[in-house]
């Protein structure tokens, strides 16, 4: 405490000490681009889907008010006041807190590795989106061209393209295989783009952010207009917004809401502290924090509307296809006139025939067509599984695919700017390299080292390693770092002194809401989330997932439960970290190996945030 109190931070800082943003709008866009990312497009809609639709907004807004916004304000304020990056800020407050800044730097580095790998996957899909027809729209023919490739035929064309053509995934994490040249090339392109955009820190990212932060909103609006005109859009939106208040009794809902807010605002990465350190000392950081946090949350809600409109269209199309197949089967079996059974009177006909000819109806093995089932089937793989399948069904699918993956790339790229800034700024303050080394060289070294390290994700087992990195580097460490950030400011730097600093910067003393959030609510909420998170993790047996194409019971996209003797019981297993791979899990040991097989591995942005 004495160390913090003895600090002498000058009231007026030299104008040329640090680079500055060109204008306030550029700074706001950079923070919005860093916070708004891939998780806003698929993780938030997924959570709303599984947690009671509109009812999920209650714990979400609660966590935003008492956890997200206070921590966001704290990071912006402390970075702006001390005019340093993450390591410099915490070393200035107390040498004992220097590890907090180093932790932020390491997490930013590790997350950047697999985050940019996701962008490499997006790049591969973007390149393939120029083909006509789209390569994931149909299964390829086998070698003698007498039928479809078996692995694709017994799954779906969308799954086959993702697992085999994009990832060429191995069936075991120990089967590393070779580097997949197409992924290496896409990864190199992605890191080259990141380098060009971050070559001079905020002086270059500040220019690129006008495109990467604004363009996704334009595309989302285009998808919104198109989605609302598609058949089934209303069903999708009703499904999304219909609240189920009973779900709020489940404590997991509140835990997921708290973690979603935490990760979606990109807290504890160090990027926000670095961005705010380039502000004028007299900037209104309180207003900025509230504005950016609200924009981030509203973006999640805004993105959910086109997402569920299009998913409603996909579900309705599949529902109609299901009815049409059943109708054709009934008409042929009973030799009825064409168009005697239509979609709107199918239920009446089915009930009548099932009553009068139950054996005949049973012999047809008709599929149960339930629109709710097709909506539920969306799961968590919105980017590379569900949305790509929905795009196939849309007129002009090639153009929509290009737009969709450009939007995803822009969202991810603007988040990468913050990650790289969270690495570059602390390294400059550590003086690990001579001041004579140009910033362009240091940025290049960071991107080159990151690219070489991330090559492990382009192996055939790369997606498994990505999950390992995410599970242990992109979730719990951020929660711990943020906890020490708020306790360090409140109890080491001193809440009174921090409040005086905020008053000096904004012209007003932090009100009761800020005071009680920083002192009590936010630390207790993070501690509760930490305990709950660790408790849930300890209850699960450590295991990894593997895609095994040779397994006789290959998973298909529309999953049904199998008996344990025939195959293995399927269990959908969502998680709560920032970005992860999840799947339908086959419970049991296969061939005596003790390895759990995860079928239908779906990419999930969990709190991600970004």
Secondary structure, DSSP 8 states (H G I E B T S, - for coil): -HHHHT----SS--TTSS---SSHHHHHHHHHHHHS-HHHHHHHHHHHHHTTGGGHHHHHHHHIIIIIHHHHHHHHHHHHHHT--HHHHHHHH-GGGHHHHHHHHHHHHHHHHHHHHHHHHHHHHHHHTTSSS-TTSS--B-TTSSSB-HHHHTS-HHHHIIIIIIS---SSTT------HHHHHHHHHHHHHHHHHHTTTHHHHHHHHHHHTTHHHHHHHHHHHHHHTSTTHHHHHHHHH---GGGGG-HHHHHHHHHHHHHHTTTTSSHHHHHHHTS-TT--HHHHHHHHHHHHHHHHHHHHHHHHHHHHHHHHHHHHHHHHHHHHHHHHHHT--TTSS-GGGHHHHHHHHHHH-HHHHHHHT-----HHHHHHTTTT-IIIIIHHHHHHHSTTHHHHHHHHHHHHHHHHHHHHHHHHHHHHHHHHHHT-S-TTS-HHHHHHHHHHHHHHHGGGGGSTTHHHHHHHHHHHHSSHHHHHHHHHHHHHIIIIIIHHHHHHHHHHHHSS---HHHHHIIIIIHHHHHHHHHHHHHHHHHTS--------TT-SS---SS-----TTTS--EEE----SSEEEEEEEE-S-STTS---EEEEEEEEE-S---
